[in-house]
Amino acid sequence: SAMTIRMTSKMVTCQRPFLLTGVDNVQAPGDYTVETEEEQVDAISFPVWKRNNTIIHLKNGVTTEYQPIDPDELQEALLRDGAQEDPAEAAGPETPGGRLRQAKATRFVRRKAF
């Protein structure tokens, strides 16, 4: 049977310079495209995807280098950077997700005029 492969793409933002294994130079803060290729695993009753490859687009002037990276290392770098929230942790009140939850939980009370 033919393999089913999907490619997902997301934009990550780094607020500080960063370095990843396999990348020769420290990368400047900014927005980076990260693509992940996954293969569907057969013989299971529900869809399961196995990650095959993750690459980051590194722009250098007019050229773009497509560098394979370890997605776990990228996630750790983003958490150290503080640009993204850890999806595994509950958002604290100082994070955007925490502020949104806090705002939704706040009740607006109208006072009667006497």
C-alpha positions in Angstrom: 0.0 0.0 0.0 1.1 3.6 -0.6 2.5 5.6 2.3 0.5 8.6 3.4 2.7 11.5 4.2 1.7 14.9 5.4 3.7 18.1 5.8 2.8 20.8 8.4 4.3 24.2 8.6 4.3 26.7 11.5 5.9 30.0 12.2 8.0 30.3 15.4 9.2 33.6 16.9 12.5 34.0 18.7 13.0 37.1 20.8 16.7 36.4 21.4 19.6 34.9 19.3 19.7 31.1 19.4 21.9 28.2 18.3 20.7 24.7 17.4 22.8 21.5 16.9 23.8 21.2 13.2 23.4 24.9 12.6 26.8 26.6 12.1 26.0 30.1 13.2 24.0 31.8 16.0 20.7 32.8 14.4 19.3 36.3 14.9 16.0 37.0 16.7 13.0 36.9 14.4 10.3 34.7 12.8 11.3 31.3 11.4 9.3 28.8 9.4 9.5 25.2 10.7 8.2 22.3 8.6 7.5 18.8 9.9 7.0 15.7 7.7 5.0 12.9 9.2 4.1 9.4 7.9 0.9 7.7 8.7 1.4 4.4 10.6 -0.6 1.5 9.1 -2.3 -1.4 10.8 -3.9 0.7 13.5 -7.7 1.4 13.7 -7.2 5.1 14.2 -4.8 7.6 12.4 -1.4 7.8 14.0 1.4 9.9 12.6 5.2 9.3 13.0 7.5 12.3 12.6 10.1 11.7 10.0 11.8 15.0 9.5 11.7 18.6 10.9 13.4 21.4 9.1 13.8 25.1 9.8 14.1 27.8 7.1 17.2 29.9 7.8 17.4 33.1 5.7 20.7 34.6 4.9 20.2 37.6 2.7 18.5 36.4 -0.5 19.2 32.7 0.1 17.3 30.3 2.3 18.9 27.2 3.9 16.7 24.3 4.8 18.3 22.9 8.0 17.2 19.6 9.5 16.7 20.0 13.3 15.6 18.1 16.4 12.1 19.4 17.2 12.6 18.7 20.9 15.7 20.9 20.9 13.8 23.6 19.1 11.0 23.5 21.7 13.6 23.7 24.5 15.2 26.7 22.8 11.8 28.4 22.4 11.0 27.9 26.1 14.3 29.3 27.2 13.7 32.2 24.8 10.4 32.9 26.5 8.7 33.6 23.1 6.3 30.6 23.4 4.3 29.0 26.1 5.0 25.3 27.0 1.9 23.4 25.9 2.5 20.9 28.6 2.2 23.4 31.4 -0.8 25.3 32.7 -0.6 28.9 31.7 0.2 31.2 34.6 -1.5 34.6 35.1 1.5 36.4 33.5 1.2 34.5 30.2 -1.1 35.4 27.3 -3.1 32.2 27.8 -3.3 32.8 31.5 -4.5 36.4 31.0 -7.2 35.2 28.6 -8.4 32.5 31.0 -8.4 35.1 33.8 -10.4 37.6 31.7 -13.0 34.9 30.8 -13.3 33.9 34.4 -13.9 37.5 35.6 -17.5 38.4 36.2 -18.7 41.9 35.4 -21.1 43.1 38.0 -23.4 46.1 37.4 -24.0 48.2 40.4 -27.4 49.7 41.1 -27.6 53.4 41.3 -29.2 54.6 44.6 
